[in-house]
Amino acid sequence: MVVEINYSSSYLREVTMLAIATPRQHTLHGILLVALFAIAAHTIAQTGIMTHLGLSPLIVGILLGAIYGNTLHQHIPQEWHAGIHFSARKILRLAIILYGFAITLQEIASIGWQGIVLAALVVTSILTVGYLIGTKVLKMDSETALLTSAGSGICGAAAVLAMEPVTKAQGHQTSVAVATVVVFGTLSMFLYPILDGMHLFQLSNEAKGLYFGATIHEVAQVVGASSILPTEAQDYAVIEKMTRVLMIVPAILVVGWLVSRKKSTNQTGKASLVSSIPWFAVAFLAVAAFNSLNLLPKEIVSSIHQIDTFLLTMAMVALGMETQVSKMKQVGGSAFILAGILFFILLVGGYFLVRLLAV
């Protein structure tokens, strides 16, 4: 009888260990699948045509993920989806934190108060106007309106990813917002040099740099568009763009608090400020501040940035895998209309704002 009990206990332990290990193993398989797609995205993004179009590994990653998610996703074990979900949520937060190594406060200070005020006004106005037009006029859901506005007003796909956790958006809503960044950001990269060649921008070279950096969606697209400008103006464009990137932190904190407040009010009538703070955004700011101290060698910072780009690509791939075309169609048209309106506001309103502040 004692032997039987010991055998039963041993058997139960083995079953319990398998029950614990198997989900972890399946999660790892899902993460490795996402990583393989991220490697493919990096390889494709380095080809000539992708480089010419300014399509970063992040954009290629979500496209690959979406293609897979709408064709072959049924051919992998259901249990692997936990790894895909982990990549789209946990790895995303880690990548946003490490993104702080791309910024130093000294660089931001070098563009002066005009550049900082310009970035703040652009981010604030685009988020506010985009949300109001999206939800009140176009009758969009608040998540897609916020993500689309963040992609236009802050820093493209990275801003969409950073805002996704606090808005509690679904994969298809995130993918639609990223798609608008691809379309209108790429249009900006080609249109701005054409308009400048027609001498329509009556600005100094430095002011043009601020204008390009304050109104074009992606960092890579700013680099591509500003390549026609003198070197110093190119630096202004990139630094202004990174100043907008830093605006992710206050934007996430405010949006996170408002979303939490709205949700809590609907449920209990109270919202906790501490519980609504997205701590990964605070950690991002702390990393940027640490990076500003220049304590790490440039080689290490460069390596961290490369790792971070890969992690962001993994998150994009995972979000793409969670996207269904049928769901995208439900919000796609309105999102592109909103993104088009915001594109026009950035192009025209941003120009006059730069003239007001920097000329």
N, C-alpha and C positions, 0 to 999 in steps of 0.2 A: 504493500500500500504506500509506503514511504517512497519507494522507487518510482511508483506511478505518479505520485505528486511532484517529485523532483523533475520527472520527465515532462510532465505537463507544464511546470513552471518554466523549464528551459525552452520548451516549444513556444510558450506564450511570449517569452522574451525575444525569440528569433522572429516571430511574427510581428511583434511590436517594432523591432529594429528595421525589418523590411518595410513596414508601413511608414516609418520615419524617413528611411533612406531613399525610398523610391520617388516620392515627390521631389526631393532635393535633386536626385539624379535627372528626373524629367525636366526640372527647371533649368539645370545646367545644359541639357541638350537644347532647350529652346534658346538660351543665351548664346550658345555656340553657333546655332543656326543664324541668329541675328548678326553675330560677329562675322560670319562668312559673307553675308550679304554686304556688310559694311566694308569689308576688304574689297569686294567687287566694285562697290560704289567709288572707293578711293581710286582704284585702278582706272575705271571708266572716266572719272572726273579729270584725270591727268592727260587724257587724249586731247589732240589738237582742237577739235571742234568744241568740246566742252570748255576747254580753257578759253577759247575765243569768245564763247557766249557768256563766260563768267559764271557758269553753273558750278557751284561748290559741291563737295562730296555730300553735304547735307541734303541738297536738292536732289541729287542723283539717288541718294539713299532712300528718300521717301517715295520716289518714282519706282524704284526697284521693289520696295516693300509693297506698294500699292498693286503693282502688276502681279506679284506673288500672291498677295492677299485676295485677289479676285480671280485667281486661276488654280493654283496648286495647294492652297492652304488646307484643303480637305484631305490631302494625302499625307499629312503629318499627324502623329498621335495627338489627341485632344489634350493630353497631359502636358505637352510641350508648350502650350499656350501660356502657362504660368511663367515660363522664361521670357516669352515675348512681352507679357505684361510687366515683368520685372524690369526689362530693358527700357520700356516706354515710360516708366515711373521712377524707379529708384536710380537707375543709371543716369536718367535725365537730370535728376536733382544734383547728383555728383558732378556731372558735366557742367551744369550752370555755375556751380561753386568754383570749379577750376577755371572757368571762363574769366574770372577775375585776374588771372595772370596775363591777360592780353591788354591790361590797362594800367597806367600809372597816373597818379593825381598830378604829377609834375607836367605831364603832357597836356592834360586838360587845362591846367593853369596857364599854359603858354599861349592859348588862343584868346586870353583876356576875358573880361566880364561880358563883352558883347557875344562871344561865342557860347558861353555858358548860358546866358539868358536866352539866346536864340534857340539852343537845344531844348531848354525847359519849355519855352513857349510852343515849339513845334510839337513836342511830345504831349503836352497838356491839351492843346487845342485839337489835335488829331484824335486823341483818345476820346475826348468829350464829344466833339462833333460826330465822330464815327459811331459812337455808341447811340447818340440821340437819333441820327439819321437811320441807322440800322434798325433800331428797335421801334421807333415811333413812325417813321415814314415807310421803310421797306418791310416792316413787320417781321424782322428776323429774330431768332432766339438770341438772348443776351450773350451767350458764350461765343457764338460765331461772330457776332458784331464786335465784341471785345478783342477776340483773337485777330480778326482782320484789321482792326484799327491799330493794334499793337504791331503787327507786321509792317504796316504802312508808316506808323509814326515813330517807332523806336529803332529797330534794327533787323527787320526782315524775319527770316525763319527762326533765328535764335530768340527773338522776342516772342514769337508765337509759342515756341517750346517753353520759354520761361514763364509765360502767362498761363499755359495750359493747366498746371497743377492747381492754381488758385481759382480758376474759373470752373474747375471740375468738368471740362469739356470732354467729349467723346472723340475717338480716333478720327471719324469722318469729318467732324467739325474742324479739327486741327489741320487735317490734310487739305481741306478747302481753303483755309486761311493761308497755308503755305503756297498753294497753287496761285493765289492772287499775287503773292510776293514774286513768284517766278515770272508771271506775265508782265506785271507793271514795273517790277524792278529791272527786268531785262529791257523793256521799252525805254525806261529812263536812261539806261547805260548807253543806248544808241541815240536817243533823241536829244539829250543835253549837248553832246558835242556838235550835233547838226545845228541846233539853235544858236550855239555859241559861234559856229562858223558863219552864220548869217548875221552876226553882230547884234543879236537881239538882247544880249545880257550887257547892259550898260553898268558894269561893275569893275572895280579894280581886280587884279589877279587874286589877291588875298581874299577879297570878298567873294569872288567866284568859288574859291576853295571852300569857304564857309557855306555858300549856297548849295554846292554839290553835296557836301557832307551832311547838311541839315535836312535835305529833301529826298535823297536817293535811298532806296530800301536797304540793300545788303552792303556789307563792308567790301566784298569783292567787286560789287557793281560800282561802288564809289571809286575804288582804285582804277577800274577800267575806264570809267567816264572821265575822271580827272587826269588821265594820262596825257591829255592834250594840253594841259596847263603847265606853266613853269614849275620847277621842282618845289619851291617854297609854297606855292599855292596847292600843290598836291599834298604836301604835309599838312596844311591847314584843313584840307578836305578830310583826310583820314582822322586827324585828331578831333575835328568836329563830329565825325561819325562815331568815334569811340566815346565822346562825351554823351551822345545820345544813348549809346550802349549802357553807360553808367546810370542813365535815367531809368533803367529797368527796375532798379531797387525801389525808389519811391513809388513808381507806378505799380509794382507788384504789392507793396505794402498797402497802398490805398485801395487798390482793387480787391485785394484779399480781405481787407477789413470790411469793405462795403458788401462784398458777397457774403461774408460770415454774418454780418449784421442783419442783412436781409433774411438770410436763412434762419438765424436765431430768433429774429423778431416774429417770423411766421410760426415758429414752434413754441418758444418760451417767453418771448417778449424782451429778452436781454441778449446782448452780444458781448463776449469777452474779448478784450483787445489782445491779451496775451495769446489766447488760443487761436486768434485769427491771423497772427503774424506768420508768414511763410519763412521759417528760419533759414532755409537754403538761400534766400535772397540776402539776408543779413550776413550769412557766411560768405556769399559772393562779394559783398562790400568789404568784409574783413580781409579777404584774400587780395582784393585790389589795393587796399591800404598797405598790406604787408609787401606786396609787389613794388609799391612805391618807395620802399626803404632800400631797394636794390641790394638786398642781403644775399640773394642767390646769384650764381654766375649766369650769364646770358645763355650759355649752352643748356643749362638745366631748365631755365624758363622756356626756352625754345622747345625742348623735349616735352615738357609738361603741356605746352600748347598743342603739340602734335597729338599727344595722347588724348587731350581734351577734344580735339576735332574728331578723332575716331569715336570717342564716347558719344558725342553729339550725333554723329552719323548713325551709330547703333540705335540711339533713341528715335531718330527719324525713320530708320528702317522698320523698327517695331511699330511705330505709329502708322506707317503705311500698311503694314501687315494687318492691322486692326481695322483698316478702312474698307468699306464696301461701296462700290460705285452707286448702288441704288440709294444709299443714304446720302452720298455726296450730292446727288441730283436734287434732293429735297431742299438744300440750302445753297447750292452752287451758284445759281443765277443771281440771287440777291447779293451774295458775297462779292461777286465780280462787279456788280453795279456799284456797290458801296466802295470797293477798292478803286474803281474808276473815278468816282467822285473825290475820294481822298487824294488820288494821284493828281487830279486837276488842282485841288486846293494847295497841295505841296508845290506844284510847278509854278502857279501864279501867286498864291498868297505868300509862299516862302520867299519868292523873289522880292516882293515889295517889303517884306519883313527884314530881309537882309539889307536892302537899300536904306531902310529906316535906322537900323542899328549899326551898320558897318561902313556906311559911306559918309 
